[in-house]
Amino acid sequence: MAHYDIFRERLAMKYPAFGHALWEPDSPVQVGDVGFIREGRFERLFNALLPEDDRSQEFGVPEHYEPLVPSLSNHIYGGSLSPNNYCSGGVSVGADPGYHPPDDFRQVSFQHTRTRGAAVLSLPVLTRRENTRAQGEFGKWIVKHIGSWFAFAQGLGMGIAGMEEIILVTGCDRTRSWTNIAFLGGQADAQVSFGVRVQGLDTNIHYQLLPELVRGAVISQGPEGTVRLYAI
């Protein structure tokens, strides 16, 4: 299994309410987006909440398109996730005695010894959440329109094989920076250690990652410095 699929599937098993974790979360995602996940990245087709002529509908819209208009005008609400390490089963968090980051960096270390793959999403700063209260209406809308959405996607030649690949986004989480880890499994001493420093009002972030401290895993870290919000 590819590392980006291990990452998404293992985290979905541990945190089903969080939805799909993206290995490459730098593409913008909004509530109402319709698209699919390809190699850990969300590929947007259109947004079901926006009118047909909205400038963001880059590829156009399906035939006989009509936007979803939820009964509640203020159906999108916010929330947050605290800085934390979100680990799938089989991952332990601890200190690496062989790694000494600079004094102003906090050490983060993960170990995994099982044969199956595992995943970690490490968030160094507060994450902003957006979700819709109109879950029922969203569910009925995708059932009603999935046929035309699938035909639209196929017409664009993006290689979608089945309707089940199409996603209607009901919520997303946005962070300024991240560390994604996929343990591939089958290595008894699999481990990842790195240092992280957060300065100012959670906006200036720096990492220290040494290649020799990554064993049996693939890692992807988000931007450093003063950074904007990304959907994860």
N, C-alpha and C positions, 0 to 999 in steps of 0.2 A: 504494500500500500504506500502511496506517495506521502511525503511528510505533511503536505498541506491537508490531505484527507485524514491522516492520523490526528492532526491538530483539531480539525473541526469535529470529527466523530467522537473522539474521546472527551472533549469538553462538553459536547451536547449530551453525552451519557451522564456526566456528573452534574451539569447545570442545564437541564432541559428548558427552563424558563428563560434562559438567556438567548436562545435561538442559535444562529449559525455564527461561529467565530471565524473571522476572515484572516487568512495567513498574510494577505497583502491588503491592509485596510485603508490604503491611502486614496482609494477612489471614493468620491462623495456618495453617500447613501442617505435617502430621506424616507420618512413615512409615506407610503403610497407608491413607492417605486415598484415597478414590475421588471424582473430580470432573472438571472440565473447565476450560479457560481461556477467558475471555470478556473481550475488550478489555483484555488485559494483566493480568487478575486471575484468581486461582484460585478457582473456586466449588466448595466442598466439598459432596458429597452425603451421604457417610457414611464411616466408617472400617472397613475390612475386617478389621482385627485385633481390634476391640472387640465385645463381646456386643451382642445386639439391644437390650437394655434399658439400655445405657449412656446417661447423661444427655447426652452430646455428640452422640448420633444425632438431631439436631434434626428432620430430615425423615422419620424412620423408616428402614426398611431394605427392600430388595427382597423380593419374595415368595419363600418357601422359603429364606430367608437362613441361611447358616452362616458363622461367622467363620473366617478363615484362622489356623491354628495351625502355625507353622513348626516343623520338626524341632528346630532349635536354639533353646533358650529365650532365650539371649543373642544373638540374631541381629542386633541393632542395635549398630553400633559408631560411634565418633566419630572426628573428624579436624579439620583446620583449613585455612583458606586465609589466606595472609599478606596484609597490606595491599598492594594493587597496583592497576594499571589494566589491565583485561581488555578488549582492543580487537579488533574484527573486522578483516578485511582492508581495506586502503585508509586506515587511520587512522594518523596520525603524532603522536607525543607530543613536545612541546617547550615552550620559553618564549615568551611573548607580550611583545615589547619595549614595547608600548604599555600594558601593565597592570602596576601596581605595588601589590600588596596591602599591608595593614599589616604591620609588621615581624614580628609573631608569627604571621602566616599564611603557609602554603606555597602557592606558585602552581602551578596545574595547568592545562595548556593542550593542546587537541587540534585537529588540522586534518584536513580531508577534502576532496579535490578531484575525486573520481570521480563519474560519472553515477549509479551505483548507490548505494543507501542503505548505511549502515554503523552500527555501534553500539559503545558503550563502557559498561562497568560499572566504576565507580571505587569501590574499597573503602578507606576511610581507616583502618580498624582491623581487627584479627584477626577472621576469620569462623569460626564453628563449623559443622562438617559432621556430618550423621547419615546413615548408609546401612545397608541390610540386607545380611547375608551370604546370605540366602535368595533370591537373584535367580531361580534356577530355579523354585522353588516359587511365587514371585510371578507369574512368567510363565505357568505352567500354570494358576494360579488365575484370572487374568483371562480366559484362553481358555475355561475351563470355565464361567465365570459371566457373560461379557460380554452374553449375550442377556437375562438377567433384570436386569442392571444398566442396560442400555439401555432396557428397558421401564419400569423404575422412574423413570429420568430423564425419559422422555417423559411419564409419568403426572404428574410434577410440573409439567409445562408450562413447562420452562425453555428450550425452543427448540433442543434438540440435534438436529441433522439426521442424524448418522451415528454408528455405533459407534466409529469411529476417533477421535472427539472425546474419548472417555472415557479418563481417565488413572488408573492405580494408582501411587501415589507410592512409589518404592523408596528415595528419599533426598532430603534437602533441606539447604540451606545457610542459616545464620542469622547476620545481622549487626546491629549496633546502628545503623548509618547507611550511606547509599549515595548515589551520584550515577548516575542512568541517563541516557544520551544516545543519541538516535536522529538520525543525519544523514539528511536526506531525499533527498539526491542531486541532482545537476544544478546545484549552485552552486559556482563555482570557488574562492570565498574562504570556504567554510563553516568555521566555527571556534567553539569554546567555550572560555572561560577563566574560572577562578574561583579563589578562595582557600579554604583549609581549615586549621583549627586544631584539634589534638587535645591535650587536657590531662588530667592525672591518669592513672589506670590504664586508658587507652583508653575512658573512659566519658563524657567531656565534649567534645562536638564542636560546632564552629561553622563556618559557611560565609559567604563573601562573594561574591555573584553579582550582577553588573551587567548589566541587560538588553542594553545596547549591545555586550556581549562575547559574545553568542549570535547566530550567523549561520548560516542554513541548517540549523537543528537544533531539536529539541524536547528539553527537559531536565526531569528530575524528581529532586529531592534529598530524601533521607530526613530524619528528625527531627534537631533540634539539641538541645544541652544534654545533660543526663544521660539516656540513653535505654536502652530495653530491646532484646531481640533480636527481629529480624524475619526471616522466611523469604524468601530471594531466589531 
